[in-house]
Amino acid sequence: MTTTEYNLCADEFADGVYRFILKNIKDEDKAKDIVQDSFMKMWDRHSNISFDKAKSYLFTTAYHTMIDNIRRENKLSGLDADIHDPVSQENGYSDLNEILNNAVEKLPKIQKSVILLRDYEGYSYSEIGDITNLNESQVKVYIYRARLFLKNYIGSLDTVI
């Protein structure tokens, strides 16, 4: 990859990587650090990365850096705490986007990551598998479970509105 191609990657992909990380960790400073770290890692290996694979490389690197940071901070002790929160639909929300964001926040980390990559960023199942080191079947199962949870959490539109 040339310097021009690297700069083009920064222009085209930085916002998408940032959105993906920010949706997962909800900390702007940490998300910026992870994105910057991902671009630094890509620059260190730019001679070995083809321009066609740059986007996938960035998302993969950012995803793994994010997971490493989460593990370092939580020591895997608090990751399952959010899973068992009771689901409440009596909050009186009127903003569907807010309801969806709250529902996505309740997902386990891996389900949240794959659903964001699929539905927010538009990656294919095989690309998500490459980024997350899962096989395509596992990706489909996690996406199915996430969508099922979201469906049950949100309920019918009549309840939400």
Buried (B, 14 or more C-beta within 10 A) or exposed (E): BEEEBBEBBBEEBBEBBBBBBBBBBEEEEBBBBBBBBBBEBBBEEBEEBEBEEBBBBBBBBBBBBBBEBBEEEEEEEEBEEEEEEEEEEEEEBEEEEEBBEBBBEBBBBBBBBBBBBBBEBEBEBEBBBBBBEBEBEBBBBBBEBBBEBBEEBBEEEEEBE
